[in-house]
């Protein structure tokens, strides 16, 4: 998630507390977002989180506004917790936060679970692969020939290592200083253009950009967590510590608008799973 990279966020779990604050009277729904982080958000309002924010704004009868900052290091400090003397906070909610990530954020109940996924093109020698097990069952010679793109500091590298494929990995820098960089480039550019044979990325990125690439057709296979290697995560929202009433209100919106949220997630191709890796029933 140039993004509150999910892998970076998941690797930095901690806890913190803050004093209770009186809930403000809201005149707008102020959302913290990354300006260039599809499928999650962008300044054009085209992302999953933008769509969910609009659902919440309508439910609250409030206009939606955004405060944008690249979701690299110190995103929370520069958005949700940023406050100059005599000024208000610029935004009040982060729409996408991993459950368990408490670094300056009070995390709500989850609203979906996804997992890392293997993505590869049809028509390039892997057409018989319909499951992850079938992929791993390819002969050693075939597997050794594959170039598999992964972001550094993500569980994808550990998955490759577990399955004796580490030398096949093509590393991509997660924390890129280029403001035009976005997480789907690994799929939309390099995988689609044949520079890679496969890629392993966070599920929403895999599903969205696999849909967006029209040629070649891309296959998305969700990965399962393994002992000592977690690949699936629940995603929630984040508010400031101490804003108990606001957090409860957000959780009420998650519950009451769950059907609309799931419709949005499906439209973006997000591979959603439950704890047993079953896709939710329609």
C-alpha positions, 0 to 999 in steps of 0.5 A, a space after each residue: 500500500 509509494 503507499 502505507 505499504 501493507 507489508 511495511 505496516 504489517 511489519 511495524 506492529 506496536 501499541 500506544 495510548 492517548 487521552 480522551 478528546 471531546 468529539 468534534 461536530 463534523 461538517 465534512 468527512 475528512 479522509 487521509 489518503 495517498 494521492 497515487 496509490 491505486 487500487 486504494 486511492 488517488 486524487 481523482 477519487 478512483 480508488 476503493 477507499 475513495 468509493 467507500 468514503 463516498 458511501 460513508 459520506 452519504 450515510 453521514 450526510 456530509 461532504 467528503 474531503 481529502 488530505 493527501 500525503 504519500 503513504 511511505 514512512 511517517 504517513 500517520 504522523 503526517 496525516 491523521 496525527 498532524 496538527 499545528 498549534 492553533 489548527 485542527 487536524 487535516 483528516 480524521 480517518 484512514 480507510 485502509 489499515 491492517 488489523 493489529 497495526 497500532 502505530 499511532 492509530 486506533 484500529 476499527 473492526 475489520 471490513 474484509 480479509 484478503 491474501 497475497 496472490 500469485 499473478 501470471 499471464 496466460 499463453 506464456 507456458 503456464 496455462 495448465 496451472 490452475 492452483 498454487 499447488 500445480 504451480 509448485 508441482 512444475 518441474 525443477 527445470 521449468 521453475 528455475 526458468 521463471 522470473 518472479 517479481 516481489 516487493 522487498 520487505 513483503 512476505 512474498 520473499 519468504 514464500 519464495 524462500 520456503 519453496 526453494 525459489 528465492 533465486 527466481 525472485 526479482 526484487 522491487 523497492 517498496 519505499 520508492 522516492 519517485 512520487 509517480 511510482 505506484 504498487 501496480 507497476 510490477 503487474 501493469 508494466 513489467 509483468 504485462 510486458 514480459 519482463 517478468 513471468 510471474 509476480 507475488 503481490 498483495 491481493 487487492 493490487 493483484 486483482 485490480 491490475 489483473 483486471 486492468 491489463 487486457 492483454 495478455 490475460 492475467 491469472 490471479 491465484 490467492 496464496 495460503 498462509 503457512 506455519 510461520 508465514 502469514 500471507 492473509 490479513 484482515 483490513 480495517 480503518 484507523 482513527 486517532 486514539 481517544 476518539 471513542 465515539 468517532 470510532 464507534 460511529 465508523 464501526 457502525 458504518 462498517 456494519 451497516 454498509 457492509 453489503 455496499 463495501 463488498 460490492 465495491 471490493 468485488 468490482 475492483 477484483 479484490 480476492 476476498 477470503 475467510 479464515 479457511 480461504 473460502 471466498 465469501 458467498 454472494 
